């Protein structure tokens, strides 16, 4: 039975049809998924079911234990945080990037139907990855005689619906407070950092735990306290996911009520937000009486290029959020130094890997994503000077960001600090040279997909980072203890890092 034209069901069917056929163009240009795509996802689903079978078989008779609700609730909170990030991204796309809402709102379709379908689309996109990854566990549990685990499907959809409503309300509130132009940037930044902040929360227990005795596990400590006991209301989401009927029904009703209230109360303001977004891209014209700027280049060519690259990056807050997202993971590595705990080899390896990754991202932005490469090639300036300036503009920020921690580490343990500083500097310089030599030009909008556009450069960067990170680990270990195999392993890591650089130089792109 077909839906009535103009209804929410009719529009939803059209949205799903577009998502199915327009999810991406294959190499043949057909607007439908290729056969190999179906085969890939089928094999991945079969492997996930096999993994779920072995994991649940290991649990055995403990699949319905009350204690299992605690880790399940924690995992659900983790997934909800990432769902909120995905929902914010979807809301920004719906308001600012989709480009079809003006046409829909000018049609005879009701605003409520348009908003309902668009919000359902965000819910679907948010829930789909988690249903694919967690669904096999519910299916296998059903086969093993535990049908309560089917509540996993309901809880994932309920959490996705709640996070989608929260993301849409937050986006519309930002539109009202900040305006459409600033909301686009702020929402993208919030979506980028939402998932990374959860990593810091997951490390909070390690930050506060200073004793040498590990004691009972964190989950055991929570269960032993009255507020976090097995009967605590905090673990109701976990019990609902495991099939408890009352919490499961309450979660479904809460998600449905939130969806109905969001659609009923904000669909008119959604249309207003779309209208504001349509005019957000218009740049204000220069006043008629404004004085003309007279640019005077008082710096050298090298300094001018460096400052120019930094200004271009500073004008893209969303890009900054994506790049600096990696720095969130620096905090757990730096806190042991500030807390006065023992500094191990993991610190040298971690700082080296993270600085190398950050340098590679910045080098891709500055070198590969240059907006006017032809203009630079035709400029009356030495090509080597331009390349060195771009390389410096990309490698200086990571070194400046870790300068203070490395100085602190050098003051406390001079030898360890100097060794870590050596591997960090070498890894940052190697990442920049690899991008300079084998990187391919690409638009900045492809930042998140840069690994697929230039697989060779990505692989060489990864191997170089691992080699320098391993060298940092081995050198710090060698400074603390004496072992016959450590010098040979360190020499092998150094040879591997230098070999990757040599290979990148041999495969470098020649100027045309």
Secondary structure, DSSP 4 states (H G I P E B T S, - for coil): -PPPTTSHHHHHHHHHHHHHHSS---TT--SS--HHHHHHHHHHHHHHHHHHHHHHHHHGGGGG-TTHHHHHHHHHHHHHHHHHHHHHHHHHIIIIIS--HHHHHTSSS-HHHHHHHHHHHHHHHHHHHHHHHHHHHHHHHHHTT-GGGGHHHHHHHHHHHHHHHHHHHHHHHHHHHH-HHHHHHHHHHHHHHHHHHHHHHHTHHHHH---S---S-HHHHHHHSSTTSTT-GGGHHHHHHTT-HHHHHHHHHHHHHHHHHHHHHHHHHHHHHHHHHHTTTPPPPPPTTPPPP-----S-HHHHHHHHHHHHHHT-HHHHHHHHGGGGGGHHHHHHHHHTPPP-HHHHHHHHHHHHHHHHHHHIIIIIT-TTHHHHHTSSS-HHHHHHHHHHHHHHHHHHHTHHHHHHHHHHSHHHHHHHHHHHHHHHHHHHHHHHHH-----GGGGGGHHHH-HHHHHHHHHHHHHHHHHHHHHHHHHH---HHHHHHHHHHHHHHHHHHHHHHHTPPPP-
